[in-house]
Amino acid sequence: DLSGDNSSLSDELDAIIETIEASQESVKIYLIGNLHVTAAKSDEGSGLTNTNISDFNQLLAQYAAGADITYLNPNDLFDDSTGALDTQYSGDGKHLLGKYYSVLAAWLVQSA
């Protein structure tokens, strides 16, 4: 929940990463930021706002920097000029249309 209390995020990520590293020695871990939503979806008044998403992504980036993990932010690929998910990429305002997942996958491969 992006509108909730994220104070336990670091502890939760620690537990997940320790589990991964215990089963996969010398694995390279990437944290990928959450995509923004469209401006209309962000303005609906729920907790799912671009401000909350950006704040959460900032926490992920800070965690990654302190844990020697690579953080990747995909929003530059799909945001409009206002910093919201461009409506051309989404049918519901929250998720990418299926045909754009290949763009995201190619970017992830290139960024890794």
C-alpha positions as CSV (number, residue, x, y, z in Angstrom):
1,D,0.0,0.0,0.0
2,L,1.7,3.1,-1.2
3,S,-0.3,5.4,1.1
4,G,0.6,3.5,4.2
5,D,3.4,3.5,6.7
6,N,6.6,2.5,5.0
7,S,8.8,2.5,8.1
8,S,9.2,-1.3,8.0
9,L,10.2,-1.3,4.3
10,S,14.0,-1.7,5.1
11,D,13.4,-4.6,7.4
12,E,11.1,-6.3,4.9
13,L,13.6,-5.8,2.0
14,D,16.4,-7.1,4.2
15,A,14.5,-10.3,4.8
16,I,13.7,-10.8,1.2
17,I,17.2,-10.1,0.0
18,E,18.8,-12.3,2.6
19,T,16.6,-15.1,1.5
20,I,17.6,-14.6,-2.2
21,E,21.3,-14.3,-1.3
22,A,21.1,-17.5,0.8
23,S,19.9,-19.5,-2.1
24,Q,21.9,-17.7,-4.9
25,E,25.4,-16.8,-3.9
26,S,26.9,-13.7,-5.6
27,V,23.6,-12.9,-7.3
28,K,23.2,-9.4,-8.7
29,I,20.0,-7.9,-7.3
30,Y,18.0,-5.0,-8.9
31,L,15.2,-3.0,-7.3
32,I,12.9,-1.6,-9.9
33,G,10.8,1.5,-9.2
34,N,7.0,1.4,-9.5
35,L,5.5,3.0,-12.6
36,H,3.5,6.2,-12.1
37,V,-0.2,6.3,-12.8
38,T,-1.9,8.7,-15.2
39,A,-2.7,12.2,-14.0
40,A,-6.4,11.4,-14.0
41,K,-5.9,8.3,-11.8
42,S,-3.5,10.1,-9.5
43,D,-6.1,12.9,-9.0
44,E,-8.9,10.5,-8.0
45,G,-8.1,11.0,-4.3
46,S,-7.1,7.4,-3.4
47,G,-3.7,6.6,-1.9
48,L,-2.5,5.7,-5.4
49,T,-1.0,9.0,-6.3
50,N,2.1,9.9,-8.2
51,T,3.4,11.7,-5.2
52,N,3.1,8.5,-3.1
53,I,4.6,6.4,-5.8
54,S,7.6,8.8,-6.2
55,D,8.1,8.9,-2.4
56,F,8.0,5.1,-2.3
57,N,10.5,4.9,-5.2
58,Q,12.8,7.3,-3.4
59,L,12.8,4.9,-0.4
60,L,13.6,2.0,-2.7
61,A,16.5,4.1,-4.2
62,Q,17.9,5.0,-0.8
63,Y,17.7,1.4,0.4
64,A,19.5,0.2,-2.8
65,A,22.2,2.8,-2.4
66,G,22.9,1.7,1.1
67,A,22.8,-2.0,0.3
68,D,25.0,-2.1,-2.8
69,I,22.0,-3.0,-5.0
70,T,21.2,-1.4,-8.3
71,Y,18.0,0.7,-8.4
72,L,16.3,1.2,-11.8
73,N,13.6,3.8,-12.4
74,P,11.4,3.0,-15.4
75,N,9.3,6.2,-15.3
76,D,11.4,8.1,-17.8
77,L,10.3,5.6,-20.4
78,F,6.6,6.1,-19.9
79,D,5.9,9.4,-18.2
80,D,4.4,12.4,-19.9
81,S,5.7,16.0,-19.5
82,T,4.0,16.3,-16.1
83,G,5.6,13.2,-14.6
84,A,2.5,11.0,-14.9
85,L,2.1,7.8,-16.9
86,D,1.3,8.9,-20.4
87,T,-2.2,7.9,-21.3
88,Q,-1.1,6.3,-24.6
89,Y,0.6,3.5,-22.6
90,S,-2.3,2.6,-20.3
91,G,-5.9,1.6,-20.7
92,D,-6.9,1.8,-17.0
93,G,-4.6,4.5,-15.8
94,K,-2.6,2.1,-13.6
95,H,-1.0,-0.6,-15.8
96,L,0.9,-0.7,-19.0
97,L,-0.9,-2.0,-22.0
98,G,0.4,-5.5,-22.9
99,K,2.3,-4.3,-26.0
100,Y,4.5,-2.1,-23.9
101,Y,5.9,-4.7,-21.7
102,S,8.4,-5.6,-24.4
103,V,9.6,-2.0,-24.3
104,L,10.0,-2.3,-20.5
105,A,11.8,-5.7,-20.8
106,A,14.2,-4.4,-23.4
107,W,15.0,-1.4,-21.2
108,L,15.6,-3.7,-18.2
109,V,18.0,-5.8,-20.2
110,Q,19.8,-2.8,-21.5
111,S,20.0,-1.2,-18.1
112,A,21.3,-4.4,-16.4
